Amino acid sequence: MSVSLGIAKEHGGSLNFESEPGRYTRFYLRVPIFDPSVQ
């Protein structure tokens, strides 16, 4: 998890999660879309 969070932060993104005990845990790794026209 710490490696994933580090990667997300390095790229201006985030790492979030939601969980329902006994059912599931979802992780969301979000990073901005690369736009080659933006410098």
trRosetta pair geometry for C-beta under 8 A, 3 or more apart (Angstrom, degrees):
i j d omega theta_ij theta_ji phi_ij phi_ji
1 4 5.7 -56 -149 38 33 111
1 5 6.2 33 154 -19 67 107
1 15 7.4 153 -167 145 79 150
2 5 5.6 -52 -145 37 33 113
2 6 6.3 39 154 -23 64 104
3 6 5.7 -54 -151 34 31 114
3 7 6.5 31 153 -18 64 104
4 7 5.8 -53 -149 35 32 111
4 8 6.4 33 153 -19 65 106
4 15 5.5 108 125 -106 101 148
4 27 7.8 15 138 166 159 139
4 29 6.1 -94 -178 -100 112 125
5 8 5.6 -54 -148 36 32 113
5 9 6.3 29 156 -17 66 107
5 15 4.7 -102 -97 27 70 143
6 9 5.9 -58 -146 38 29 108
6 10 6.3 32 156 -23 64 107
7 10 5.8 -54 -147 33 29 113
7 11 6.6 5 161 1 62 112
7 13 8.0 -12 117 54 68 122
7 29 7.9 7 89 -158 111 126
8 11 6.4 -80 -156 48 26 96
8 13 4.0 -99 -165 88 78 102
8 14 5.6 126 161 -89 132 1
8 15 4.7 -175 2 -39 162 92
8 29 5.8 -133 -83 -153 118 83
8 30 7.0 61 -146 59 116 52
8 31 6.2 -135 -133 -74 66 89
9 12 7.7 50 -169 -68 31 17
9 13 7.1 -98 -61 60 24 63
9 14 7.8 60 -76 -95 63 44
11 31 4.6 2 112 -142 131 118
11 32 6.9 -155 150 30 90 84
12 31 7.0 95 70 -152 70 70
12 32 5.3 -9 91 -3 118 120
13 29 6.9 46 140 175 139 66
13 30 4.9 -174 -164 99 103 59
13 31 3.6 -65 -63 -94 144 57
13 32 6.4 -146 -75 -12 84 65
14 28 7.8 14 101 106 90 95
14 29 8.0 -173 92 -148 45 39
14 30 5.1 3 53 56 81 104
15 27 6.9 -10 -170 -173 89 99
15 28 7.1 161 -154 83 42 57
15 29 5.5 -5 -107 -105 81 68
15 30 7.7 -172 -77 23 36 71
16 27 7.4 159 86 -157 41 53
16 28 4.7 -11 62 57 88 107
16 30 7.4 9 12 1 101 112
17 25 6.2 5 -177 -179 120 92
17 26 6.3 165 -153 86 68 51
17 27 4.8 -26 -97 -101 96 63
17 28 6.8 -178 -82 14 41 76
18 25 7.4 178 90 -151 42 52
18 26 5.2 0 55 54 85 100
18 28 7.9 36 -2 -13 90 111
19 24 7.0 -153 -140 102 56 53
19 25 4.2 -5 -106 -108 97 82
19 26 7.4 -169 -76 22 52 62
20 23 4.1 -14 96 52 108 123
20 24 5.7 31 45 47 94 74
20 25 7.9 -161 29 -73 52 50
35 38 4.4 53 92 9 110 110
